[in-house]
Amino acid sequence: MSKVLLVTGGSRGIGAAIARQAGAAGYAVAVNYRSDAAAAEQVVDDIVAAGGRAVAIQADVAREAEIAVLFTETERQLGRLTHLVNNAGITGPAGRLEDVTSETVRSVVDLNVIGAMLCCRAAIPLMSTRHGRAGGAIVNISSSAANLGAGHIWVWYAATKGAIEALTVGLGRELAGDGIRVNAVAPGFTATDILANLGDQVSKISDTIPLGRPAQADEVAKAVLFLLSEDASYVTATTLRVAGGR
């Protein structure tokens, strides 16, 4: 059976690393992006150049109507969906909760939580054995912030990732009989462009990591590829921390 993977927010950072590794592993990959078409097309070009299949599909997964189009286009261009990675997410500017705007909080919740839930909802009938499909796997991208709280930086972001981990447990158990495994990966401090928002706090946080450095996006992607694969066939409703011991 061919493997068709949709990666939301797949044009950069961890999402791009997941898409490239998945392409190399034989998945046909839909690289979702919201606004940076050039970056998404570069990921697609890299996958195709390595002998894989991939397409870039624009959609804002904070918007329900665009989610519907995203899933329809993924199946139209690549075939039956078998795997989903809910990677798209934002933090908003770093700071204290008392100083954050309500608009920032709402935008972070809309994308990180509601968007992920609606993407899962859209994927279920396309994967579920109850709907005549062959099953599949979903991996949600959480964060070590869900456990650490991200005080003084992104408390609201940490709260959304706590919600993602609750979603993963509940949905993993709910869909176990549908042939769909649902897991999460919780990266720690990772060397992506999100770190640019933290300024001089980067070195301070790095000093608290037992392994002594931030993760690379490729290291996180390897954990995601494991959970997507049949090597994780008896793993569901589980969050795998990839945080260097922090």
C-alpha positions in Angstrom: 0.0 0.0 0.0 1.3 3.4 -0.9 2.0 5.8 2.0 0.6 9.3 1.7 1.6 11.8 4.3 0.3 15.4 5.0 2.6 17.6 7.0 1.0 20.8 8.1 3.5 23.7 8.4 5.9 21.7 6.3 7.8 24.5 4.6 10.4 25.2 7.4 12.0 24.0 10.6 10.9 20.7 12.0 8.1 20.4 9.5 10.5 20.6 6.6 12.8 18.1 8.2 9.9 15.7 8.6 8.8 16.1 5.0 12.3 15.5 3.6 12.9 12.4 5.7 9.5 11.1 4.9 10.1 11.6 1.2 13.4 9.7 1.5 11.5 6.9 3.3 9.0 6.3 0.5 6.1 8.5 1.6 4.4 10.7 -1.0 4.4 14.0 0.9 1.9 16.9 0.9 3.9 19.9 2.1 1.4 22.4 3.6 2.3 26.0 4.0 0.4 29.2 4.8 2.3 32.0 3.1 5.9 31.1 2.1 5.4 29.3 -1.3 9.1 29.5 -2.2 10.1 27.7 1.0 7.5 25.0 0.4 8.5 24.5 -3.2 12.1 24.1 -2.1 11.2 21.3 0.2 9.2 19.7 -2.6 12.1 20.1 -5.0 14.5 18.5 -2.5 12.2 15.5 -2.2 11.7 15.1 -5.9 15.4 15.5 -6.6 16.0 12.6 -4.2 13.6 10.4 -6.1 10.4 11.0 -4.1 6.9 12.4 -4.7 5.8 15.6 -3.2 3.5 18.6 -3.7 3.1 21.9 -2.0 -0.4 22.9 -0.9 -1.3 26.3 0.5 -3.8 26.5 3.3 -4.1 28.3 6.7 -5.0 25.4 9.1 -6.4 27.9 11.5 -9.3 28.2 9.0 -11.8 25.4 8.8 -12.7 26.0 5.1 -9.1 25.9 4.1 -8.5 22.7 6.0 -11.2 21.0 3.9 -9.5 22.1 0.7 -6.1 21.0 2.0 -7.3 17.4 2.6 -9.2 17.2 -0.7 -6.2 18.4 -2.6 -3.8 16.1 -0.9 -5.9 13.1 -1.9 -6.6 14.5 -5.4 -2.9 15.0 -6.1 -1.3 12.1 -4.2 -3.9 9.4 -3.5 -5.5 8.1 -0.3 -4.2 9.7 2.8 -2.5 7.3 5.3 -0.5 9.6 7.6 -0.8 13.0 9.1 1.7 15.2 11.1 0.1 18.2 12.8 3.1 20.4 12.9 1.8 23.9 12.2 2.1 26.2 15.2 3.0 29.6 16.4 4.2 31.1 19.7 3.6 34.8 19.5 6.2 37.2 20.9 8.0 36.2 24.1 6.9 37.8 27.3 4.7 37.5 30.4 1.1 36.5 30.3 0.0 39.8 31.8 1.5 41.6 28.9 0.3 39.5 26.0 -2.6 40.7 23.9 -5.9 38.8 23.7 -5.4 38.7 19.9 -2.1 36.9 20.3 -3.6 34.3 22.7 -6.5 33.7 20.4 -4.3 33.3 17.3 -2.1 30.8 19.1 -5.0 28.8 20.3 -6.8 28.9 17.0 -3.8 27.4 15.1 -2.1 25.2 17.7 -5.2 23.6 19.2 -8.3 24.1 17.1 -6.4 23.8 13.9 -4.8 20.5 15.0 -8.2 19.1 16.2 -9.9 20.0 13.0 -7.1 18.4 10.9 -7.5 15.2 13.0 -11.2 15.4 12.4 -10.7 15.7 8.7 -8.2 12.9 8.6 -10.3 10.3 10.4 -12.8 9.4 7.7 -10.0 9.3 5.2 -8.0 6.7 7.3 -10.5 4.8 9.5 -11.3 1.2 8.8 -14.8 2.1 10.0 -15.0 4.2 6.8 -13.6 1.5 4.5 -10.1 2.9 4.6 -6.9 1.0 5.6 -6.0 2.8 8.8 -3.0 5.0 9.4 -1.1 7.1 11.9 -1.2 10.6 13.2 1.6 12.4 15.0 1.0 15.7 16.7 3.9 18.0 17.5 3.8 19.0 21.1 6.6 20.7 23.1 8.5 20.2 26.3 6.9 23.5 27.2 3.7 21.5 28.0 5.5 20.1 31.1 7.8 23.0 31.8 5.2 25.8 31.5 7.5 28.3 29.7 7.0 30.9 32.4 8.3 34.4 31.5 8.4 33.3 27.8 5.3 31.7 26.3 2.8 30.5 29.0 0.0 30.6 26.5 1.9 28.5 24.0 2.8 25.9 26.7 -0.9 25.7 27.5 -1.8 24.9 23.9 0.8 22.1 23.9 -0.7 20.7 27.0 -3.9 20.5 25.1 -2.2 18.7 22.3 -0.9 16.0 24.6 -4.4 15.6 26.1 -5.8 15.3 22.5 -3.2 12.7 21.7 -4.1 10.5 24.7 -7.9 10.8 24.2 -7.9 10.4 20.4 -5.3 7.6 20.4 -7.6 5.6 22.6 -10.7 6.6 20.7 -9.3 5.5 17.3 -7.5 2.4 18.4 -10.3 0.3 17.0 -10.3 2.2 13.8 -6.8 1.2 12.8 -5.4 4.7 13.5 -2.6 5.2 15.9 -2.2 8.7 17.4 1.0 9.8 19.1 2.9 13.0 19.8 6.5 14.1 19.8 7.4 16.8 22.3 10.6 18.5 21.2 12.7 20.5 23.6 14.7 23.6 22.7 15.3 23.1 18.9 17.5 25.1 16.6 14.9 26.7 14.3 14.0 30.3 13.4 11.6 30.4 16.5 14.8 30.9 18.6 15.2 34.3 17.0 12.3 35.5 19.1 14.2 34.8 22.3 17.3 36.9 21.9 19.8 36.6 24.7 17.6 34.0 26.5 18.9 31.3 24.0 22.2 30.8 25.8 20.6 30.8 29.2 18.1 28.1 28.2 20.9 26.1 26.5 22.8 26.0 29.7 19.9 24.1 31.4 19.8 21.2 28.9 21.6 18.1 30.3 22.9 17.2 26.8 24.3 20.7 26.6 22.8 21.9 23.3 19.6 22.5 21.5 18.2 19.8 19.3 18.5 19.9 15.5 15.3 19.6 13.5 16.5 16.4 11.9 16.8 14.8 15.3 13.2 15.6 16.1 12.1 14.4 12.6 13.6 11.0 13.2 11.4 10.5 16.2 8.4 11.5 14.2 9.3 9.1 11.4 9.5 6.3 14.0 6.0 6.9 15.3 4.6 7.1 11.8 6.2 3.8 10.8 5.2 0.2 11.4 8.2 0.0 13.8 5.8 1.7 16.2 2.9 -0.6 15.5 2.1 -1.1 19.2 2.5 2.5 20.2 -0.5 4.8 20.5 -1.8 7.5 22.8 1.8 8.3 23.8 4.0 11.4 23.8 7.7 10.9 23.1 9.9 13.6 24.6 12.9 14.6 22.5 14.3 17.2 24.8 17.9 16.4 25.7 17.0 15.5 29.2 15.4 18.8 30.1 
